[in-house]
Each structure stands twice: as structure tokens, then as C-alpha cells.
Amino acid sequence: MTEEQPGAAPEPAAADRSGQGVVTAFGQSLKTLRVRAKMEREELGKRLGYSASTIASFEQGRRIPPPEAIERSDEVLHASGLLKVWKEQLEKAQYPAFFQGMAQLEKQAIELLAYDTMVVKGLLQTEEYMRALLAMRRPPLDQETIEQRVMARLARQDIFDRRPSPLLSFVMDESVLRHRYGGKEVLRGQLEHLLLIGQRRNVELQVMPTDCEDNAGVNGPFTVVTRKDGKKFLYVEAQNTSSLTTDPEQTVLAAARYGIIRSQALTPRESLEFIEKLLGEL
């Protein structure tokens, strides 16, 4: 990991094995502490609000428990913090290797600028839309991985309620809003969700219409994030690989390019009216 790529992921296969190793090790620790406490899975599940089969999936490394479940397990099993120390590593492991750096950066952002051309940004997706996209992955993802990714993506959306509120700007191509991934009702729900998000005071949502004759974003989607210390990051993702750079020239130019894209797109007010129009056509 270099200064130019502070969030660059290691080789995907190695990173995925590392992440799975963390999940497996936590599961073994959980089982050891449960057995030491002479507690059956059913009892632990009852205290945590889960079924015995879910506890088994935690222990076998097939599912990553949410932070509150880790906290509660530590208390119920009198682990004295032995389970809590896994929280940060497990949080990273719930994301694909190529996205882990960006997921951490979102938590530190005071400004996020995102341009998208293929699908609705993860931060803006409904749960149904997420599931539709994940179900289309090839090679197919197993069901537990899909559940893990959905929960992780939903957790990222806490960014909208953070205080102080970060400034969030999203521009997306019109085609993104027309793809019926998952069917008409999934798209309907997604468009309705965008209308709600677009009304937040710290969010600006804009649409780049297909009949626009100028578009500075023809090179593809990208995200520019500014951290609290003023440092800017440029994130680009494609085909399960990613680049996260702090190179001043690249980040400044990307932010400038985003400004041009915004000026070429519909205004936030026009964009919400456009989305309402699309809803009426469904």
C-alpha cells in the first residue's frame, strides 16, 4: 500500500482469503467461549435475538455478525472484551476486498461527489435493488454472501444521518434510472427512494439526460471524497478491481471534472421533476 494508493486492495484472492480467515477465527473464538460458558446455541441465540442456526453460521464463519451482536455476545459470554476486539476487522471483512478502503473512507468524509453511469450508487440503493444487482453477478454469489453484502451496504447509508452532515452530491446518467433491474416494481421503489433522498438538505441529486450533447464524464464513473483534514481521494472501480489515489493532480482534476459534469446535467430541482416523470411512465 503506497501513499499514491492508500486504499488500494491487495490481490483479490489473497485479500478474500484473509477476510475469510478473520471471519473463521472469530467464529472459532465465539464457539470456544460459548462452550466454556456451558451454553447451547439455542440459549445464546435466544439471548441475542437469533436462531440456533444463525449462531451456528456465525461460529462456522459462514456469516458475519453485526456489531451489536458482537457486543452482546461479549457481554452474555463474559468474554471481557475478547470478542469486541474483532469488530473492526470483521467490519472490513464484510466488504469485497476491492472496496474495503473506500468503505472506511466514507466514514471520514465531509464531502462526497459521485458520478455513475451503470447502476444507482450503493449509498442510494434500496434493499430490493441491491438484491436484484447481487443476484445478477456472475459467477453467482452464494446466498449468505448476498445477505452479508446487503447488510453492509445498508449500514453504509448511515452517512445520510451523520452529524455534522457531510455534503453529498450525486450525478447519474438517465440510463441508470431506466434499467429495470429486478423488474418494474423494484425500479419503482428505487425511484421513489431517490425522490426522498433528493429532498435532504445535505444531498444534491442530478440527472445527466441522454439527449445532452456535452458530457465531461464520458470516461466513466468515479467518486471524489474529501476527508476532514482536507485531503482528497479519487476512487474508480471496474470489474471487481479498484483504484483509490491521493495524487494531488488527479484528485484536483477529478473534482474539477465533476464540477463540469454537474453544470452539464439537469439542476437538482429539474432532476427530481425528471424522476417523477419516469415514475409516472412505469
N, C-alpha and C positions, 0 to 999 in steps of 0.2 A: 504494500500500500504506500503510495507516494504522496507528496504534497499536491501534485497535479491531479491525483485521483484519490482523495481521502476516503471516498466511499466505494471505490472500485471493488467489485466482488472477486474473490479468488476463483479458480477454475470451478465451474458449476458442480461437477461431480464431486470434487473434494469438499466443497462448501456444503453440499447437500448431505454428504456422509457425516460431516462434522455436526451439522444441525441435528440430524437424526441421533447421533451419538449423545448429544446433550439431553434430548427427549428420553432416550432409553435409560440413561444414567439417573435422571430424575425419577423415572418410573420405578427403577430398582430401589432407590432410596425410600420412596413412598411405601413400597411393599415391605421393605425391611422394618420401617418404623411402625407400620400397621401391625405386622406380625409380632413385633416386640411389645406392642400395646395390647396383644391378645384380642384384637378386634377383627371381626369378619368384614368382608367387603360390603355386605348389606348394611351393617351398622354404620360404617364410615360414610357410605352413600346417603343414609338417612340423615346423618348429621350435617352433611354438606349440601343436601338437596339434589343428589344424583342417584341413578340406579346402580345396582351392583355391577352391571355390565359396563357402565361408563367408568366406574372406578377401575375395573379390570383393564379397560382400554388406556387409562392413564398409566397404570402400572406396567403395562406391556409396551409402552412407548408408541401406541397407535394413535393417540390423541393428546394434544397439548392442553392442559387445564388453564382456565382463565386466571388472572392474578388473584381475584378474590377467593378462588378455590384453593390456591396455593397458600394464601394467608390463613384461611380457615383450617386447612389440613395441618398446618404447623401448630395451630393452637390446640386442635382436637387431639392430636397425637403427642402433644407436649414435646415437640421437636426442638425447642429452644433455638429457633432460627435456622436449623439445618435445611429446611425446605425453602424458606424465604430467600436464601442466598441464590437459588436457581432462577428467580423471577426475571432478571434482566436477560440472561442467556436464553431462557425459554421464550421471552418476548421476541427476540431476534429470530429464533428458530421457526416461529410461526409464519414468517415471510419467505418467499423464494430467495435463494441466495443472491440473485442479481438485484433484489430490491431492498435488502436489509439496510444499506447505508442511507437510502432515501427515506425509509420509514423512520429512522432515528432523526434525520434532518427535519422532517415535517414537524416534529415536536418542538423544535427550536426556532421555527420560522416566525418572522414578524411580517414577511411579505412572501406570497407565492403567486407566480404568474405561470399559467399553463395553457399551451396551445395543443389541441388534439384534432386528429383527422380520421381516426378509425373507429374508436368507441368512446363512450362517455367516460370522463375521468373517474378513476376509482373513488375519489373523495366525494363524487356526486352521484354515485350509483345507488339504486335501490337494491334490496336484498334479492329480489326476484331477477333483476337484470344481472346481478353478479352471478347467480346460479346458472343463468342461461349461458353466459360467456364461458364460465368454467366448464360447463358440460360439453362445450364445443371443442375443447382443447384436444389436440392430437400430438402425441399419443394420449389416450384418455387418462384423466386423473381418477384415482380411486375415491370413493365417497367420503372417507374420513379426511382425505386431503382437501376435498372441496369444502367440507364443513370448516376445517381449520382456516382455509383461505377466506371464507366468507366472514367468519368471526373476526379475523384480523383486519379485514378491510372495513368492517363496520366500526371497529374500535378506532381506526384512524380518523373517522368522521367526528371525533371529539374536538377536532381542530375548530369546528364552527362555534363551539360553545366556550372556547378557552377565553380566559380573562388575564391580561388585556387581549382584545381581539386582534388577530393578525389580519392584514389586508390581503384579500383573496380575489384574484382575477382569473377568469376562465374564458377562453375563446375556443369555439369548436366549429368545425365545418358543418354546413347544413346536412350533408350526407350522414353524419353521425346521428342526427336526430330522425332520420328516415329509415335507417336499418331496423327491421322488425325482429331483432334477435330475441328468441324466446316466444315470439308471437305478438299479436296486436295488443293484447291486454298488458303484457309486460312492458311494451313500449308506452302504452297509455299511462301506466303507473310511473314510468320513468320521466315522462314529460311533465306530469303533474308535480312530481318531486322537484324538478328543475324550476318550475314556476315558484314553488315555495322557497327554495334556496335562493333564487334570484331576488327575492324581496328582502333578504337580510341586509342590514346596513353596512356590513363589512365585506359584502360579496358583490362583485360585478360580473355578470354573465353576458357574454356576447356571442352572436352567431355570424359566421362568415358565409354569406349566401353563395350558392353555386353560380349565380349569374354575375358575380363580382369579377370585373375584368382585371383587377390588380390584387395580388396576394403575396406578401413578402414571406409567407410561410410555406412556400412550395417545396422546401427541403424536408418537410416533415415535422412531426410533433416534438415538443421539448418543454421543459419546465425550468424556470429560474426561481431559486429560493434565496431570500436574504435572511441571514441569521441575526440574532440580537446584537452581535458585535459588529454588524455592518458587512460582514463577509458574504459574498455572493457565490452561489453554486449553480452550475448548469448540469441538468440531468437529461440524458437522452436514452431511450430504451427501444429495443427492437429484437424480436426473435429470442426472447429469454436471455438476452445479454444487455448490459447497460454501461453507461459512462457517467461518472459524477466528477466534475472538474471544478477547480477554483482558479484556473488560469485567468488573470485579470482581463486580458484581451478578449478571450472567448466569452466570459460572463458579461462584460460590458456590452459587447456587440450583440449578444443574445437578448439582453434586456432592451437594447435599442431596437432590435428587430421586432421584438414583441410589441413595443410601442407603435411601430408602423402597422403591424397586423391589427392592433386594436383600432387604429384610425381608419383602416380599410373596412372593418367589419361593421355590422349594424350597431347602433348605440344600445346600451343596456335596456332602455325603455322599448326601443324598436324590437329588440331581440325577444323580450318577454311577449310582446304582441305577436311576433312571428311564431313562437312556440304555442301560444294559444290557438293560432290559426291552424297549425299542424294537428293539434288535439282535435279541433273541430272536423278535420278531414278523416280521422280514424273511424 
